[in-house]
Amino acid sequence: MNALPEIKSKEKKTFRQCKDCPLTPSKTRTAAKVGMVATLGASAASGMLKFRAAKPIHLWASVAFVGFTALHWAVSRRPQRTTR
C-alpha cells in the first residue's frame, strides 16, 4: 500500500493562436521592444530639434511610446498563479 499521495504532473498550457494571426508571443514581444526603442529615439530627437514640425512629432512619438509600453507589459507579464 502506498502511503504517499500520487503527484499529478501539471500540463503546460500551450498558446492558442488564431489561424490568421501571424504573430507569436515572442514576435509580439520583440515588436513591442523595437517600437519602444524607435519611438523613444524619435521623441528624444524631436525634443532637441528647433523647427515647427518637431512639436507634433514629439507629441505623437510620446503617445506611441506609451502604447508600445502597454503592449510590452501585456505580452510579457507572467500568468497568475492559482491558489491552492
Rosetta constraint file for C-alpha pairs under 8 A:
AtomPair CA 17 CA 21 HARMONIC 6.83 0.50
AtomPair CA 17 CA 24 HARMONIC 7.58 0.50
AtomPair CA 23 CA 27 HARMONIC 5.73 0.50
AtomPair CA 23 CA 28 HARMONIC 5.97 0.50
AtomPair CA 24 CA 28 HARMONIC 6.18 0.50
AtomPair CA 25 CA 29 HARMONIC 6.05 0.50
AtomPair CA 25 CA 75 HARMONIC 6.83 0.50
AtomPair CA 26 CA 30 HARMONIC 6.17 0.50
AtomPair CA 27 CA 31 HARMONIC 6.02 0.50
AtomPair CA 28 CA 32 HARMONIC 6.10 0.50
AtomPair CA 28 CA 75 HARMONIC 7.24 0.50
AtomPair CA 29 CA 33 HARMONIC 6.32 0.50
AtomPair CA 29 CA 72 HARMONIC 6.06 0.50
AtomPair CA 29 CA 75 HARMONIC 6.16 0.50
AtomPair CA 29 CA 76 HARMONIC 6.84 0.50
AtomPair CA 30 CA 34 HARMONIC 6.16 0.50
AtomPair CA 31 CA 35 HARMONIC 5.99 0.50
AtomPair CA 32 CA 36 HARMONIC 6.10 0.50
AtomPair CA 32 CA 68 HARMONIC 5.41 0.50
AtomPair CA 32 CA 69 HARMONIC 7.21 0.50
AtomPair CA 32 CA 71 HARMONIC 6.26 0.50
AtomPair CA 32 CA 72 HARMONIC 5.30 0.50
AtomPair CA 33 CA 37 HARMONIC 6.29 0.50
AtomPair CA 33 CA 68 HARMONIC 7.56 0.50
AtomPair CA 33 CA 72 HARMONIC 6.88 0.50
AtomPair CA 34 CA 38 HARMONIC 6.13 0.50
AtomPair CA 35 CA 39 HARMONIC 6.01 0.50
AtomPair CA 35 CA 65 HARMONIC 7.34 0.50
AtomPair CA 35 CA 68 HARMONIC 6.13 0.50
AtomPair CA 36 CA 40 HARMONIC 5.94 0.50
AtomPair CA 36 CA 65 HARMONIC 5.45 0.50
AtomPair CA 36 CA 68 HARMONIC 5.60 0.50
AtomPair CA 36 CA 69 HARMONIC 6.58 0.50
AtomPair CA 37 CA 41 HARMONIC 6.11 0.50
AtomPair CA 38 CA 42 HARMONIC 6.17 0.50
AtomPair CA 39 CA 43 HARMONIC 5.96 0.50
AtomPair CA 39 CA 61 HARMONIC 5.14 0.50
AtomPair CA 39 CA 62 HARMONIC 6.85 0.50
AtomPair CA 39 CA 64 HARMONIC 6.49 0.50
AtomPair CA 39 CA 65 HARMONIC 5.38 0.50
AtomPair CA 40 CA 44 HARMONIC 6.11 0.50
AtomPair CA 40 CA 61 HARMONIC 7.10 0.50
AtomPair CA 40 CA 62 HARMONIC 7.20 0.50
AtomPair CA 40 CA 65 HARMONIC 6.34 0.50
AtomPair CA 41 CA 45 HARMONIC 6.02 0.50
AtomPair CA 42 CA 46 HARMONIC 5.95 0.50
AtomPair CA 42 CA 57 HARMONIC 7.71 0.50
AtomPair CA 42 CA 58 HARMONIC 7.10 0.50
AtomPair CA 42 CA 61 HARMONIC 6.20 0.50
AtomPair CA 43 CA 47 HARMONIC 5.99 0.50
AtomPair CA 43 CA 57 HARMONIC 7.24 0.50
AtomPair CA 43 CA 58 HARMONIC 4.81 0.50
AtomPair CA 43 CA 59 HARMONIC 7.60 0.50
AtomPair CA 43 CA 61 HARMONIC 5.29 0.50
AtomPair CA 43 CA 62 HARMONIC 6.01 0.50
AtomPair CA 44 CA 48 HARMONIC 6.59 0.50
AtomPair CA 44 CA 58 HARMONIC 7.69 0.50
AtomPair CA 45 CA 49 HARMONIC 6.49 0.50
AtomPair CA 46 CA 54 HARMONIC 5.11 0.50
AtomPair CA 46 CA 55 HARMONIC 7.08 0.50
AtomPair CA 46 CA 57 HARMONIC 6.42 0.50
AtomPair CA 46 CA 58 HARMONIC 5.30 0.50
AtomPair CA 47 CA 54 HARMONIC 7.08 0.50
AtomPair CA 47 CA 55 HARMONIC 7.50 0.50
AtomPair CA 47 CA 58 HARMONIC 6.17 0.50
AtomPair CA 49 CA 54 HARMONIC 6.25 0.50
AtomPair CA 50 CA 54 HARMONIC 6.79 0.50
AtomPair CA 53 CA 57 HARMONIC 6.55 0.50
AtomPair CA 54 CA 58 HARMONIC 6.01 0.50
AtomPair CA 55 CA 59 HARMONIC 6.24 0.50
AtomPair CA 56 CA 60 HARMONIC 6.12 0.50
AtomPair CA 57 CA 61 HARMONIC 5.92 0.50
AtomPair CA 58 CA 62 HARMONIC 6.11 0.50
AtomPair CA 59 CA 63 HARMONIC 6.35 0.50
AtomPair CA 60 CA 64 HARMONIC 6.07 0.50
AtomPair CA 61 CA 65 HARMONIC 6.07 0.50
AtomPair CA 62 CA 66 HARMONIC 6.41 0.50
AtomPair CA 63 CA 67 HARMONIC 6.39 0.50
AtomPair CA 64 CA 68 HARMONIC 6.16 0.50
AtomPair CA 65 CA 69 HARMONIC 6.04 0.50
AtomPair CA 66 CA 70 HARMONIC 6.25 0.50
AtomPair CA 67 CA 71 HARMONIC 6.28 0.50
AtomPair CA 68 CA 72 HARMONIC 6.04 0.50
AtomPair CA 69 CA 73 HARMONIC 6.14 0.50
AtomPair CA 70 CA 74 HARMONIC 6.12 0.50
AtomPair CA 71 CA 75 HARMONIC 6.12 0.50
AtomPair CA 72 CA 76 HARMONIC 5.98 0.50
AtomPair CA 73 CA 77 HARMONIC 5.90 0.50
